Amino acid sequence: MNKFWIAPLLLMSMPVQAVPPYAATPAEQAMCQARVYSRLGERNENTKSMHHYCDGLRFLDRAYALMGNKRQMGYNLNIAIDNLNYVLNATQKNYAMRGEVHVAKARALKLMGRKAEAVAELGKALEYEFDSPDVYQTLADHFHETGNKQKALEMATEGLKRNPDSKGLKRRYTEFGGKLPYPEAVEKSKPVEASKEETTPVVKPEAAPAAGGAPSQATAPTEPAPQIEPPKIGSPNNPYCRFCPD
């Protein structure tokens, strides 16, 4: 009897590794609330571009968690970069959080092995000011890895001024040659200005009734439901981001 059919049958019976759903998990909602939405002013609170920034960070974190699986890591990195590119295309150059979007994109590109593009993104990021400690940590690590110790210490120092309680920045500050006491804290900047779609509002006419008399539905992006603060995650030192460097 021909038994060559057994091998395909066995392959079909093997479990397939499912791709996690696109929607944010409770832990990812908490991360987005802490790292994005809580930092936005009232005017910018529900802008579509910031939802894309949240998605970019979510899928970047997922990629870090899947570093042993190149295929799924690449899948998540592509989604992250697409969302981060959306933010960069939808915001003006004077948007306060734009610099950290460049940093997040650089991290994704670096994981993909596209180091030259990652360095270019970090160069663009240096045109902006930051508040987020993980952004300063990324920049400090980059300059340290490339041999620019003075710039690495500068990033750790500036990061500590804005985030005096960050243990990750304190460790980098001392490792990169900083002297105690730690730098004196300064007040963080507040994000202003919104996305391009807000700067040129377009008033759309009401949709005409469809052929059957029922009004047609306009196509519009679905905004996520209001964020509910779930329990904190990660370590006591970094409760909102499981995979951020600290």
C-alpha positions as a Markdown table, in Angstrom:
| # | Residue | x | y | z |
|---|---|---|---|---|
| 1 | Met | 0.0 | 0.0 | 0.0 |
| 2 | Asn | 1.3 | 3.5 | -0.9 |
| 3 | Lys | 1.9 | 5.4 | 2.4 |
| 4 | Phe | 3.2 | 8.7 | 1.0 |
| 5 | Trp | -0.2 | 10.3 | 1.9 |
| 6 | Ile | 0.7 | 10.0 | 5.6 |
| 7 | Ala | 3.2 | 12.8 | 5.7 |
| 8 | Pro | 0.8 | 15.5 | 4.3 |
| 9 | Leu | -1.8 | 14.3 | 6.7 |
| 10 | Leu | 0.6 | 14.6 | 9.7 |
| 11 | Leu | 1.5 | 18.1 | 8.6 |
| 12 | Met | -2.2 | 19.1 | 8.4 |
| 13 | Ser | -2.7 | 17.8 | 11.9 |
| 14 | Met | 0.1 | 19.9 | 13.4 |
| 15 | Pro | -1.0 | 22.9 | 15.5 |
| 16 | Val | -0.7 | 26.2 | 13.7 |
| 17 | Gln | 0.7 | 29.1 | 15.7 |
| 18 | Ala | -2.1 | 31.7 | 15.7 |
| 19 | Val | -1.5 | 35.4 | 15.2 |
| 20 | Pro | -2.7 | 37.4 | 18.2 |
| 21 | Pro | -5.7 | 39.7 | 17.6 |
| 22 | Tyr | -5.0 | 43.2 | 16.4 |
| 23 | Ala | -7.0 | 44.8 | 19.2 |
| 24 | Ala | -5.2 | 46.1 | 22.3 |
| 25 | Thr | -5.0 | 43.8 | 25.3 |
| 26 | Pro | -5.8 | 45.3 | 28.8 |
| 27 | Ala | -2.1 | 45.5 | 29.4 |
| 28 | Glu | -1.5 | 47.4 | 26.2 |
| 29 | Gln | -4.4 | 49.8 | 27.0 |
| 30 | Ala | -2.6 | 50.6 | 30.2 |
| 31 | Met | 0.6 | 51.2 | 28.4 |
| 32 | Cys | -1.0 | 53.5 | 25.9 |
| 33 | Gln | -2.8 | 55.4 | 28.6 |
| 34 | Ala | 0.5 | 56.0 | 30.5 |
| 35 | Arg | 2.8 | 56.6 | 27.6 |
| 36 | Val | 0.4 | 58.4 | 25.1 |
| 37 | Tyr | -3.1 | 59.5 | 26.1 |
| 38 | Ser | -2.3 | 60.8 | 29.6 |
| 39 | Arg | 0.3 | 63.1 | 28.2 |
| 40 | Leu | -2.0 | 64.8 | 25.6 |
| 41 | Gly | -3.8 | 68.1 | 26.2 |
| 42 | Glu | -7.6 | 68.3 | 26.0 |
| 43 | Arg | -7.5 | 69.5 | 22.4 |
| 44 | Asn | -5.4 | 66.5 | 21.2 |
| 45 | Glu | -7.0 | 63.8 | 23.4 |
| 46 | Asn | -8.9 | 62.0 | 20.7 |
| 47 | Thr | -6.8 | 62.7 | 17.6 |
| 48 | Lys | -6.6 | 59.7 | 15.2 |
| 49 | Ser | -2.8 | 60.1 | 14.8 |
| 50 | Met | -2.2 | 59.4 | 18.5 |
| 51 | His | -4.2 | 56.2 | 18.2 |
| 52 | His | -1.8 | 55.1 | 15.5 |
| 53 | Tyr | 1.2 | 56.1 | 17.8 |
| 54 | Cys | -0.3 | 53.8 | 20.4 |
| 55 | Asp | -0.6 | 51.0 | 17.9 |
| 56 | Gly | 3.0 | 51.5 | 16.8 |
| 57 | Leu | 4.2 | 51.2 | 20.4 |
| 58 | Arg | 2.0 | 48.1 | 21.0 |
| 59 | Phe | 3.3 | 46.2 | 18.0 |
| 60 | Leu | 6.9 | 47.3 | 18.7 |
| 61 | Asp | 6.5 | 45.8 | 22.2 |
| 62 | Arg | 5.0 | 42.6 | 20.7 |
| 63 | Ala | 8.0 | 42.3 | 18.4 |
| 64 | Tyr | 10.4 | 42.5 | 21.3 |
| 65 | Ala | 8.5 | 39.7 | 23.0 |
| 66 | Leu | 8.9 | 37.5 | 19.8 |
| 67 | Met | 12.6 | 38.0 | 19.1 |
| 68 | Gly | 13.0 | 34.2 | 19.0 |
| 69 | Asn | 10.4 | 34.0 | 16.1 |
| 70 | Lys | 11.7 | 35.9 | 13.1 |
| 71 | Arg | 8.5 | 35.5 | 11.1 |
| 72 | Gln | 6.1 | 36.8 | 13.7 |
| 73 | Met | 8.6 | 39.5 | 14.9 |
| 74 | Gly | 8.8 | 40.8 | 11.3 |
| 75 | Tyr | 5.0 | 40.8 | 11.0 |
| 76 | Asn | 4.7 | 42.9 | 14.2 |
| 77 | Leu | 7.5 | 45.3 | 13.2 |
| 78 | Asn | 5.9 | 45.9 | 9.8 |
| 79 | Ile | 2.6 | 46.9 | 11.5 |
| 80 | Ala | 4.5 | 49.1 | 14.0 |
| 81 | Ile | 6.4 | 51.0 | 11.2 |
| 82 | Asp | 3.2 | 51.4 | 9.2 |
| 83 | Asn | 1.5 | 53.1 | 12.2 |
| 84 | Leu | 4.5 | 55.2 | 13.1 |
| 85 | Asn | 4.7 | 56.4 | 9.5 |
| 86 | Tyr | 1.1 | 57.4 | 9.6 |
| 87 | Val | 1.8 | 59.6 | 12.6 |
| 88 | Leu | 4.8 | 61.2 | 10.9 |
| 89 | Asn | 2.7 | 61.9 | 7.8 |
| 90 | Ala | -0.3 | 63.2 | 9.7 |
| 91 | Thr | 1.5 | 65.6 | 12.1 |
| 92 | Gln | 3.3 | 68.9 | 11.5 |
| 93 | Lys | 7.0 | 69.1 | 12.2 |
| 94 | Asn | 6.5 | 71.3 | 15.2 |
| 95 | Tyr | 4.3 | 68.6 | 16.9 |
| 96 | Ala | 5.9 | 68.0 | 20.3 |
| 97 | Met | 5.7 | 64.2 | 20.4 |
| 98 | Arg | 7.0 | 63.8 | 16.9 |
| 99 | Gly | 10.6 | 63.3 | 18.0 |
| 100 | Glu | 9.8 | 60.2 | 20.0 |
| 101 | Val | 7.9 | 58.8 | 17.1 |
| 102 | His | 11.1 | 58.9 | 15.1 |
| 103 | Val | 12.9 | 57.1 | 18.0 |
| 104 | Ala | 10.2 | 54.4 | 18.1 |
| 105 | Lys | 10.6 | 53.9 | 14.3 |
| 106 | Ala | 14.4 | 53.8 | 14.7 |
| 107 | Arg | 14.0 | 51.0 | 17.3 |
| 108 | Ala | 11.8 | 49.0 | 14.9 |
| 109 | Leu | 14.2 | 49.5 | 12.0 |
| 110 | Lys | 17.1 | 48.4 | 14.1 |
| 111 | Leu | 15.3 | 45.2 | 15.1 |
| 112 | Met | 14.7 | 44.6 | 11.3 |
| 113 | Gly | 18.5 | 44.9 | 10.7 |
| 114 | Arg | 18.1 | 48.2 | 8.8 |
| 115 | Lys | 20.7 | 50.0 | 10.9 |
| 116 | Ala | 21.5 | 52.8 | 8.5 |
| 117 | Glu | 17.8 | 53.8 | 8.3 |
| 118 | Ala | 17.6 | 53.5 | 12.1 |
| 119 | Val | 20.5 | 56.0 | 12.5 |
| 120 | Ala | 18.8 | 58.4 | 10.0 |
| 121 | Glu | 15.6 | 58.3 | 12.1 |
| 122 | Leu | 17.6 | 59.0 | 15.3 |
| 123 | Gly | 19.2 | 61.9 | 13.6 |
| 124 | Lys | 15.8 | 63.4 | 12.8 |
| 125 | Ala | 14.7 | 62.8 | 16.4 |
| 126 | Leu | 17.5 | 65.0 | 17.7 |
| 127 | Glu | 15.8 | 68.0 | 16.3 |
| 128 | Tyr | 13.1 | 67.7 | 19.0 |
| 129 | Glu | 12.8 | 67.8 | 22.8 |
| 130 | Phe | 11.6 | 64.7 | 24.7 |
| 131 | Asp | 9.9 | 63.8 | 28.0 |
| 132 | Ser | 9.7 | 60.0 | 27.8 |
| 133 | Pro | 12.6 | 58.3 | 29.7 |
| 134 | Asp | 12.7 | 55.3 | 27.3 |
| 135 | Val | 13.4 | 57.7 | 24.4 |
| 136 | Tyr | 16.5 | 59.1 | 26.2 |
| 137 | Gln | 17.6 | 55.6 | 27.1 |
| 138 | Thr | 17.4 | 54.5 | 23.5 |
| 139 | Leu | 19.4 | 57.6 | 22.3 |
| 140 | Ala | 22.0 | 57.1 | 25.1 |
| 141 | Asp | 22.4 | 53.5 | 24.2 |
| 142 | His | 22.7 | 54.3 | 20.5 |
| 143 | Phe | 25.5 | 56.9 | 21.1 |
| 144 | His | 27.3 | 54.6 | 23.5 |
| 145 | Glu | 27.2 | 51.7 | 21.0 |
| 146 | Thr | 28.6 | 53.9 | 18.2 |
| 147 | Gly | 31.5 | 55.2 | 20.4 |
| 148 | Asn | 30.2 | 58.7 | 21.1 |
| 149 | Lys | 30.5 | 58.5 | 24.9 |
| 150 | Gln | 30.1 | 62.3 | 25.3 |
| 151 | Lys | 26.8 | 62.3 | 23.5 |
| 152 | Ala | 25.6 | 59.2 | 25.3 |
| 153 | Leu | 26.2 | 60.9 | 28.7 |
| 154 | Glu | 24.5 | 64.0 | 27.4 |
| 155 | Met | 21.4 | 62.1 | 26.6 |
| 156 | Ala | 21.4 | 60.3 | 30.0 |
| 157 | Thr | 21.9 | 63.7 | 31.7 |
| 158 | Glu | 19.1 | 65.4 | 29.8 |
| 159 | Gly | 16.8 | 62.5 | 30.4 |
| 160 | Leu | 17.4 | 62.5 | 34.1 |
| 161 | Lys | 16.6 | 66.3 | 34.3 |
| 162 | Arg | 13.2 | 65.4 | 32.9 |
| 163 | Asn | 12.8 | 62.0 | 34.6 |
| 164 | Pro | 14.7 | 62.2 | 37.9 |
| 165 | Asp | 13.2 | 58.9 | 39.2 |
| 166 | Ser | 14.2 | 56.8 | 36.2 |
| 167 | Lys | 16.4 | 54.0 | 37.4 |
| 168 | Gly | 17.4 | 53.1 | 33.9 |
| 169 | Leu | 18.7 | 56.6 | 33.2 |
| 170 | Lys | 20.4 | 56.8 | 36.6 |
| 171 | Arg | 22.3 | 53.6 | 35.8 |
| 172 | Arg | 23.3 | 54.8 | 32.3 |
| 173 | Tyr | 24.3 | 58.2 | 33.8 |
| 174 | Thr | 26.9 | 56.6 | 36.2 |
| 175 | Glu | 28.0 | 53.9 | 33.7 |
| 176 | Phe | 28.7 | 56.5 | 31.0 |
| 177 | Gly | 30.8 | 58.7 | 33.3 |
| 178 | Gly | 28.3 | 61.0 | 35.1 |
| 179 | Lys | 29.3 | 62.3 | 38.5 |
| 180 | Leu | 27.0 | 62.4 | 41.6 |
| 181 | Pro | 24.8 | 64.1 | 42.6 |
| 182 | Tyr | 22.4 | 63.5 | 39.7 |
| 183 | Pro | 21.4 | 66.4 | 37.5 |
| 184 | Glu | 18.7 | 68.8 | 38.9 |
| 185 | Ala | 15.2 | 68.1 | 37.6 |
| 186 | Val | 13.5 | 70.6 | 35.3 |
| 187 | Glu | 9.9 | 71.0 | 34.4 |
| 188 | Lys | 8.7 | 68.8 | 31.5 |
| 189 | Ser | 7.4 | 70.4 | 28.3 |
| 190 | Lys | 3.8 | 70.1 | 27.4 |
| 191 | Pro | 2.8 | 68.7 | 24.0 |
| 192 | Val | 1.0 | 71.3 | 21.8 |
| 193 | Glu | -0.2 | 71.4 | 18.2 |
| 194 | Ala | -2.2 | 68.7 | 16.6 |
| 195 | Ser | -2.2 | 66.6 | 13.4 |
| 196 | Lys | -2.5 | 67.8 | 9.9 |
| 197 | Glu | -6.0 | 66.6 | 9.6 |
| 198 | Glu | -7.0 | 69.1 | 12.3 |
| 199 | Thr | -5.2 | 72.1 | 10.8 |
| 200 | Thr | -7.3 | 72.0 | 7.6 |
| 201 | Pro | -10.8 | 70.9 | 8.6 |
| 202 | Val | -13.1 | 69.8 | 5.9 |
| 203 | Val | -16.9 | 70.1 | 6.3 |
| 204 | Lys | -18.6 | 67.2 | 4.6 |
| 205 | Pro | -22.2 | 67.4 | 3.4 |
| 206 | Glu | -24.7 | 65.0 | 4.8 |
| 207 | Ala | -24.9 | 61.8 | 2.9 |
| 208 | Ala | -27.9 | 61.5 | 0.5 |
| 209 | Pro | -30.4 | 58.8 | 1.0 |
| 210 | Ala | -29.6 | 55.5 | -0.7 |
| 211 | Ala | -31.8 | 54.0 | -3.5 |
| 212 | Gly | -34.0 | 52.2 | -1.0 |
| 213 | Gly | -34.7 | 55.4 | 1.0 |
| 214 | Ala | -32.4 | 54.5 | 3.8 |
| 215 | Pro | -29.5 | 56.9 | 4.3 |
| 216 | Ser | -26.1 | 55.7 | 3.2 |
| 217 | Gln | -23.4 | 55.4 | 5.8 |
| 218 | Ala | -20.2 | 57.4 | 5.4 |
| 219 | Thr | -17.0 | 55.5 | 5.8 |
| 220 | Ala | -15.0 | 56.8 | 8.7 |
| 221 | Pro | -12.2 | 55.4 | 10.9 |
| 222 | Thr | -13.4 | 53.8 | 14.0 |
| 223 | Glu | -12.2 | 55.5 | 17.2 |
| 224 | Pro | -11.3 | 53.2 | 20.1 |
| 225 | Ala | -13.5 | 53.2 | 23.1 |
| 226 | Pro | -12.5 | 55.3 | 26.1 |
| 227 | Gln | -9.4 | 53.8 | 27.8 |
| 228 | Ile | -10.1 | 52.0 | 31.0 |
| 229 | Glu | -7.2 | 51.9 | 33.5 |
| 230 | Pro | -6.5 | 48.2 | 34.1 |
| 231 | Pro | -4.1 | 46.9 | 36.7 |
| 232 | Lys | -0.4 | 47.9 | 36.2 |
| 233 | Ile | 1.9 | 45.4 | 34.6 |
| 234 | Gly | 5.6 | 44.8 | 34.3 |
| 235 | Ser | 8.1 | 45.3 | 37.1 |
| 236 | Pro | 7.7 | 47.7 | 40.1 |
| 237 | Asn | 10.3 | 49.9 | 38.4 |
| 238 | Asn | 8.5 | 50.1 | 35.1 |
| 239 | Pro | 4.8 | 49.1 | 35.7 |
| 240 | Tyr | 3.4 | 50.2 | 32.3 |
| 241 | Cys | 5.7 | 48.6 | 29.8 |
| 242 | Arg | 6.9 | 45.1 | 30.0 |
| 243 | Phe | 9.5 | 45.3 | 27.3 |
| 244 | Cys | 10.9 | 48.9 | 27.6 |
| 245 | Pro | 14.6 | 49.0 | 28.4 |
| 246 | Asp | 15.2 | 49.9 | 32.1 |
